[in-house]
Amino acid sequence: MEAYLLDWANLLLRWAHVIVAIAWIGSSFYFVFLDSSLTKPEDPELKARGVDGELWAVHGGGFYHPQKYLVAPKSLPPHLHWFYWESYSTWLTGFALLAVLYLFNARTFLIDPRVFDWSPPTAIATALAFLVAFWIFYDLICRWLGEKGGQVGGDLKVGIAVALFVVAASWLACQLFAGRAAFVLVGAMLATAMSANVFFWIIPGQKKVIAQMKAGQPVDPIHGQRGKQRSVHNTYFTLPVLVAMLSNHYGWLYQGAHNWIVLVVLMLAGALIRHSFVARHKALVQGRRVPWEYAVVGTLLLAGLAVALKPAPSPALPAAAAPPTYAEVRSVIDQRCAMCHNAALAQKNVALHTPELLQQHAQAVHQQTVVLKLMPMNNATQITDAERDLLRRWFEAGAPVQ
């Protein structure tokens, strides 16, 4: 019953997490597009009001005219919408999902003794430390290298330093945790920094601007500059976070000896593709060529990764070769699968201890064990490639149990 309730918690949290993440990423993408697509106003009235950029758009049968003020408008409007609960809700549901799936089941999902054999409490504490430590060092990089003399800049230096730190963190995570958990943890690490940017800098900076306006004081432009810097970082983190989170469905990504390189290449490809679209917005406004080469490089990285990870070809079999016998399949199932999928312990409501049940779940066995290579979890029972191939041939022959 406990496993069943955890499955429901997993489903509902994952559903909520995806919903609020769509809202956050959607608003983030929109405002990056908006900020990059604004043009200088020509209307003298807009200039007199302090409008620095405007955009005309059509959507849903209506026309929209968003405007951006240089630093801040001269007076506050009566109704001001804040964008922050999308971020907070995404982090809260994501952390809850991480806790339910990985931290609560640390021995199964977080720890792989073949990678690093340690106690669940220590592994959990270290995983949480990853989230906190990355934010602290990332924030220090932004302040040490990106701020000088009350101005925000140094984008290239900050970008290189953050990228190198992400690579180091990815390598370390893959040396300490199960591959699946390491990939997700790196994604959670970046997502924590994204939400912390909103919580510690973007929203507080906006509140300080409003407080200065209400007090009749000059508005310090550093708050807007810092908020824009962190917002830009968030948009570049987005695709790397998404691919790291999605990777847990594909065992062949994180099970290799050099899985940290796979993760870094995936995230780099995502960042390059995202940069291509960010640069595209500015290029269209300025009448310049759209720099699609970044997306091309990102796509080539993905293609190269696909080639590098391709499975070795199965040995050719004689045309008349018989499929594996049930006895051969039964031996593999009993050694590698039955300890979690039996009459007493049917994980995920899958039991494989009888011929009928094995045949009933043959497709799931093939998908999880042969195609996705998700099972056995962290390959705890040491199933071999030859045994996976045996299961493949058995399934392709119709999953006979006679």
C-alpha positions, -999 to 999 in steps of 0.1 A, spaced: 0 0 0 29 24 8 44 19 -27 9 25 -42 4 58 -23 39 69 -33 30 62 -70 0 85 -66 21 112 -50 46 109 -78 19 112 -104 1 142 -89 33 161 -81 47 155 -115 15 167 -131 14 198 -110 51 204 -116 47 202 -154 17 226 -153 34 254 -133 67 249 -151 49 255 -184 35 287 -169 70 298 -157 89 289 -188 62 303 -210 63 337 -193 101 337 -192 103 330 -229 77 356 -237 95 384 -217 129 375 -233 112 377 -267 95 410 -257 127 426 -243 146 416 -275 119 427 -299 112 462 -286 118 492 -308 124 528 -299 91 547 -298 85 575 -324 55 590 -307 67 622 -288 41 615 -261 56 581 -254 91 595 -253 79 622 -229 64 595 -206 98 578 -204 89 548 -227 122 533 -240 107 505 -262 74 493 -276 60 465 -295 28 460 -315 14 425 -316 -17 407 -326 -30 376 -308 -64 359 -302 -83 384 -323 -70 415 -305 -41 440 -308 -16 445 -280 8 473 -274 33 465 -246 57 493 -236 89 493 -215 100 522 -195 136 532 -190 143 523 -154 107 530 -142 76 550 -151 72 585 -136 43 573 -115 30 539 -104 -1 524 -119 -30 514 -96 -27 478 -106 7 461 -110 10 424 -119 39 405 -104 54 374 -120 68 352 -93 44 325 -82 51 306 -114 87 303 -103 81 295 -67 54 269 -75 77 252 -100 105 249 -75 82 238 -46 65 210 -67 99 200 -82 115 197 -48 86 177 -34 89 154 -64 126 150 -58 120 142 -22 92 117 -28 111 98 -56 148 102 -48 153 112 -12 126 91 3 139 61 -17 175 70 -15 188 34 -13 169 25 -45 171 57 -66 198 79 -53 226 54 -45 244 31 -68 269 10 -49 289 5 -81 294 43 -83 297 52 -47 286 31 -17 274 53 11 246 56 36 212 71 26 214 99 52 248 110 39 237 108 3 206 128 10 225 155 28 250 157 0 222 159 -26 207 188 -7 241 204 -4 244 204 -42 213 226 -45 225 251 -19 262 251 -28 256 257 -65 234 287 -58 260 302 -34 289 299 -58 268 309 -89 256 340 -70 292 349 -60 304 345 -96 277 369 -108 286 395 -82 324 392 -84 327 390 -121 294 407 -132 292 438 -111 317 467 -110 313 503 -100 275 500 -96 270 486 -130 262 451 -142 282 436 -171 310 411 -178 285 388 -194 312 367 -212 333 363 -181 303 353 -160 291 329 -187 324 311 -190 328 308 -152 293 295 -147 296 271 -176 329 257 -161 312 254 -127 283 235 -142 307 211 -159 325 205 -126 293 199 -107 280 175 -134 312 155 -132 311 153 -94 274 144 -93 281 115 -117 309 103 -94 287 102 -63 252 93 -73 234 68 -95 234 80 -131 197 87 -132 197 106 -100 229 125 -110 213 139 -141 181 149 -123 201 164 -95 221 186 -119 188 198 -134 174 205 -99 206 224 -91 202 247 -121 164 251 -114 172 260 -78 195 288 -90 168 300 -114 141 302 -87 166 317 -63 174 344 -89 137 354 -88 134 351 -50 166 369 -39 173 394 -67 146 400 -93 116 404 -71 134 422 -43 150 445 -68 116 454 -83 103 461 -48 132 484 -40 125 504 -72 88 508 -62 99 518 -27 122 545 -41 95 558 -64 70 560 -35 96 578 -14 102 603 -42 139 592 -45 158 587 -77 155 551 -89 188 532 -88 193 515 -122 214 487 -107 182 468 -97 169 467 -132 203 457 -146 207 430 -121 172 417 -127 178 416 -164 211 398 -160 195 371 -138 165 368 -161 188 362 -191 207 335 -172 174 319 -164 164 316 -200 197 300 -209 193 275 -180 159 265 -192 166 240 -220 195 224 -200 172 219 -170 145 204 -192 168 179 -209 184 169 -176 149 163 -161 137 143 -191 168 122 -192 155 99 -164 133 82 -189 162 70 -211 186 47 -193 210 46 -222 218 83 -216 230 80 -180 242 44 -176 275 48 -195 310 51 -179 313 87 -191 277 98 -184 288 132 -172 301 140 -207 267 130 -221 250 153 -197 273 182 -204 269 178 -242 231 177 -239 230 208 -218 254 226 -240 233 218 -271 202 231 -253 220 264 -243 232 269 -279 198 263 -294 182 287 -269 208 313 -277 200 310 -314 164 319 -307 173 348 -283 197 362 -309 170 357 -336 146 382 -318 172 409 -318 183 402 -354 148 405 -367 143 439 -350 177 452 -362 173 439 -397 203 416 -395 208 380 -405 194 355 -381 223 336 -365 210 301 -369 246 287 -367 242 283 -329 212 261 -334 231 242 -361 260 236 -338 237 225 -310 219 201 -334 252 187 -346 262 180 -310 230 161 -305 236 141 -337 272 134 -326 260 122 -293 235 99 -309 262 84 -330 286 80 -300 259 63 -279 246 39 -306 244 3 -294 268 -23 -308 251 -43 -336 236 -76 -324 255 -106 -338 239 -120 -369 219 -152 -363 215 -181 -388 183 -178 -407 169 -209 -391 180 -201 -356 153 -208 -330 143 -181 -306 154 -184 -269 136 -211 -250 113 -203 -221 138 -219 -198 166 -195 -209 143 -165 -204 130 -178 -171 166 -181 -159 173 -144 -167 140 -132 -152 146 -152 -120 182 -138 -116 176 -103 -126 140 -93 -122 121 -117 -99 134 -103 -66 113 -71 -72 85 -86 -93 72 -117 -76 41 -128 -57 51 -112 -25 66 -80 -39 51 -69 -72 68 -35 -77 47 -12 -99 20 -39 -99 42 -61 -121 47 -97 -111 67 -121 -133 68 -153 -113 45 -174 -136 46 -180 -174 12 -163 -177 23 -132 -159 56 -130 -178 37 -132 -211 12 -106 -199 39 -81 -191 62 -91 -220 59 -57 -237 67 -38 -204 97 -61 -199 109 -54 -234 104 -16 -231 119 -11 -197 148 -37 -199 158 -38 -236 147 -5 -252 150 21 -224 174 1 -202 157 15 -171 154 -18 -154 168 -33 -133 170 0 -114 207 12 -115 213 -23 -129 214 -35 -93 212 -72 -104 240 -68 -130 220 -79 -161 243 -82 -191 239 -69 -226 238 -105 -238 208 -111 -215 191 -80 -226 195 -92 -262 181 -126 -253 150 -109 -239 148 -89 -271 149 -120 -293 123 -137 -271 99 -107 -274 104 -104 -311 95 -141 -315 62 -135 -298 72 -140 -262 65 -178 -261 63 -195 -227 61 -231 -240 
